[in-house]
Amino acid sequence: MKALKMFVLAVAITFSSVLTASTNPANDAEPKTVTETVGDLLKNPDLQLNAEVDAIVDLVINENNEMVVLNVETSDETVANFIKYRLNYKKLSKEAIGYNRSFKVPVKLIQTDY
């Protein structure tokens, strides 16, 4: 009888851990970090690049959970303007922000031929 109770308890614990592991599947489509959000917002650039362009983006999060670009460190001014245009005042989810309010995000834009 004692073995049967232990077996039932083990099955109940296993079953409950499987159920809790599969919660919230619809939220997986949303980016989880600021870097992923920036990457999604900068996809498909509509500008012509001759080579790879690297940039460092300094941004802060305002009280409305929107990104505000403070500075873009790059040698190409059109890339800097493109990044500011795409990122300024775009909302972020609370999960992506966490506790930080200031971020430095590296960006690499690569020209792809279609």
Secondary structure in CASP SS format (residue, H / E / C, confidence):
PFRMAT SS
TARGET T0000
AUTHOR 0000-0000-0000
METHOD secondary structure of the structure
MODEL  1
M C 1.00
K H 1.00
A H 1.00
L H 1.00
K H 1.00
M H 1.00
F H 1.00
V H 1.00
L H 1.00
A H 1.00
V H 1.00
A H 1.00
I H 1.00
T H 1.00
F H 1.00
S H 1.00
S H 1.00
V H 1.00
L H 1.00
T H 1.00
A H 1.00
S C 1.00
T C 1.00
N C 1.00
P C 1.00
A H 1.00
N H 1.00
D H 1.00
A H 1.00
E C 1.00
P C 1.00
K C 1.00
T C 1.00
V H 1.00
T H 1.00
E H 1.00
T H 1.00
V H 1.00
G H 1.00
D H 1.00
L H 1.00
L C 1.00
K C 1.00
N C 1.00
P C 1.00
D C 1.00
L C 1.00
Q C 1.00
L C 1.00
N C 1.00
A C 1.00
E C 1.00
V E 1.00
D E 1.00
A E 1.00
I E 1.00
V E 1.00
D E 1.00
L E 1.00
V E 1.00
I E 1.00
N C 1.00
E C 1.00
N C 1.00
N C 1.00
E E 1.00
M E 1.00
V E 1.00
V E 1.00
L E 1.00
N E 1.00
V E 1.00
E E 1.00
T C 1.00
S C 1.00
D C 1.00
E H 1.00
T H 1.00
V H 1.00
A H 1.00
N H 1.00
F H 1.00
I H 1.00
K H 1.00
Y H 1.00
R H 1.00
L H 1.00
N C 1.00
Y C 1.00
K C 1.00
K E 1.00
L C 1.00
S C 1.00
K H 1.00
E H 1.00
A H 1.00
I H 1.00
G C 1.00
Y C 1.00
N C 1.00
R C 1.00
S E 1.00
F E 1.00
K E 1.00
V E 1.00
P E 1.00
V E 1.00
K E 1.00
L E 1.00
I C 1.00
Q C 1.00
T C 1.00
D C 1.00
Y C 1.00
END
